[in-house]
Amino acid sequence: MSDSQSLRDELFSGLKLLAEDAFPKLCASCGASYADLAEFISGTTPVGDGSGLAARKGDEDASLLALARQCGCGSEMLEYLDDRRSQHDVATRRRDLFDRLLELLTEGGMEPGIAKCELLKVMRGQQSPQLSREQIQQLFSEV
């Protein structure tokens, strides 16, 4: 297997893990499923009178930004938008994976800022045209 194929395979596997980690989001009360962040927002309502954004305390009193939404059944659901400070094993592995994928993309020639934005989209369950199979194959094609 060529080095570029190995890099593509590693990148695809990592992207899949990031995306699977975020969605689907399930309501624990009624079982409603939200496939991605857009569906989660459109299929729920903000908690309270504001945007639904809320600061929450995580492990070791770290502040986390959460999107508090209310499912159609009335149950409150949270989607954490920034868990980079969390020290749980899962968060640490996710952060390490994110950093590795960012490294792969920048080594492949993608601008670091674009790579970061596109990886964040994947983590939030959104589509990333920059990280489509065709774009990644082009980025890592052998010269």
Secondary structure, 3 states (H helix, E strand, C coil): CCHHHHHHHHHHHHHHHHHHHHCCEECCCCCCEECCHHHHHHCCEECCCCCCEEEEECHHHCEEEEEEEECCCCCEEEEEEECCCCCCHHHHHHHHHHHHHHHHHHHCCCCHHHHHHHHHHHHCCCCCHHHCHHHHHHHCCCC
